[in-house]
Amino acid sequence: MKPFPPYRIQVVKDIPITTRTERAQALARAGYNAFNLPADAVTIDLLTDSGTGAVSAAQEAAAAAADRSYAGSASYYRFRAALDELTGFEHVFPVHQGRAAERVLFSATLSAGRISLSNTHFDTTRANVELLGCEARDLPCPEAADLDSDEPFKGDVDLDALERTLAGPEGDRVGQVLITITNNGGGGQPVSMANLRAVRALCDRYGVPFFLDAARFAENAWLVTRREPGYGGHSPAEVAREAFGLADGCVASLKKDAIAPMGAFLGVRDDELARRCEVNIIATEGFRTYGGLAAHDLDRVAQGLREVLDPNYLRARAGEAEHLAGLVNEAGVDIVRPAGVHALYLNAGRLLPHVPPHEFPGHSLACELYLAGGIRCVELGSLYLGEFDEGHNLVSPAPFELVRMALPRRTYTRAHYEYVADVLADIAKHPERVARYRVADAPPILRHFKMTLEQLPARG
């Protein structure tokens, strides 16, 4: 039987329907940067799965019962109980979103000149490391380089490279190992439990703390139950608890797998590390029992953490991604395989061979998706990952030119995704018509959020 969503829709919201002329004008005003588009100019918004999911009636009921006490509110204790049950960390702190948790933790574990090792640091994670004068170094497994293979755990860290670094002359500079589950910057691919256990053993051997970036812990756990030998009989909750049990702590945006519009947490085991983090949180985020979150956010998160681990929900969500992946392939567009859960990653470099890296094929495809169908998504290629000189010229391209289509939770139906695939199919019929771009202006850090670009004239 085909999986279906274990819920029914009782509240809906209109989505904008626009013309290509209107979209062209909106994109030009936005400096050809999707982050600058107003939401009312977007028909299908696949920019991110962060804070964009549909909350449940149970979450809204919990929010209505929230306790707004400044210190020690009942909402905090419900939030804490949900995370205690899931993670087992001795110290749990709410913060307003994931990048705040990163900033607080890294300020306590890293100092100038240190190295953070990861399967892949994502954008704000890398920025928070580099703002401390440290190096964010990615060590993806070799299998991740083959976008077309069906290797089940291409999100794993390269264990040989990790051990060489820890045992080598730079080993004493390593301040932390941070493993992202699932590996968002690596094509949304999952990390195996075997890989996490091996990381734990290496970190113990070399005396380095091991943390998780666990924003998509439930989706990683689901893929483990489907792909890793020995875990077929485990529930997603059991796998998630085992993963958290291997780490010294974690940061996690709860705008993803707690299906909430706002919230995050920082969890650690070490008492002294917790003390340093707590001081930072109270000074910069809020008191330790709310951390910059409204009481209703604490309660929405507590309920969402339980809903997200429902196997029926995860089966339906994964089926949604698999269905869209099949439609995209039928449209003549390749994706990073195998399909993950939270997003599909389109191989723009292969679809647009006429667009060189310095004219950004990933960004070109993302812009065309918006122009052709009002679909907003984001490039993960040379615009985001490449190295630029001071004149905004590409010096070192990214290894791959991808477009991420993130899938908001419980938000769009299969009919919406069939529309996305139809738009892609039309683009794939005449890829040579897709426009190219150049950078006009960009900040030095997190440039993709704020940069502006110019559309280049057609060749010939």
Number of C-alpha atoms within 10 A of each C-alpha: 3 6 14 13 16 14 10 7 10 7 7 8 6 6 13 12 13 15 12 13 11 13 19 18 12 19 20 15 13 18 20 25 21 26 18 16 18 11 14 10 21 21 18 21 22 21 22 19 20 23 21 21 21 18 20 19 11 14 21 16 14 21 21 13 13 21 17 15 14 13 12 14 17 18 27 29 16 19 26 20 13 18 20 16 12 19 21 18 20 13 19 23 24 29 31 23 24 25 19 27 28 24 21 22 26 20 17 17 16 20 15 13 13 22 23 22 23 27 28 26 24 17 18 16 20 21 20 20 24 18 13 16 15 22 20 20 17 20 18 22 20 14 18 21 13 12 19 14 13 13 15 21 24 29 30 31 30 20 19 11 15 23 16 12 17 22 14 10 9 12 17 15 18 23 22 20 23 27 27 31 28 32 29 23 18 24 27 28 29 28 26 26 21 12 17 23 15 15 24 19 14 19 20 12 12 14 14 18 17 24 23 23 25 28 26 25 29 26 28 30 30 26 26 25 20 16 16 15 11 10 18 14 10 14 16 26 20 15 21 22 17 18 22 21 14 19 25 18 28 26 28 29 27 30 24 30 27 31 28 29 18 24 27 28 25 27 28 23 16 13 11 11 15 21 13 15 26 23 15 18 25 15 12 14 20 20 20 22 25 27 26 21 20 20 24 22 25 33 28 30 30 26 24 23 20 16 19 22 22 16 16 16 19 23 20 17 23 20 17 21 21 17 15 21 26 15 20 23 15 14 18 16 20 20 23 24 22 20 22 24 25 28 25 26 26 27 24 27 21 17 21 21 12 15 22 13 22 19 21 30 32 31 30 21 31 28 28 23 20 23 22 17 23 25 24 26 24 24 27 27 24 25 25 20 20 19 14 17 10 8 10 15 15 20 12 14 19 17 12 20 28 28 28 29 23 22 26 22 22 20 16 16 10 12 9 14 20 15 15 21 22 17 21 25 19 15 21 18 11 11 18 15 14 19 20 24 19 19 20 14 15 18 12 12 14 15 15 20 15 16 20 22 16 15 17 11 9 10 8 3
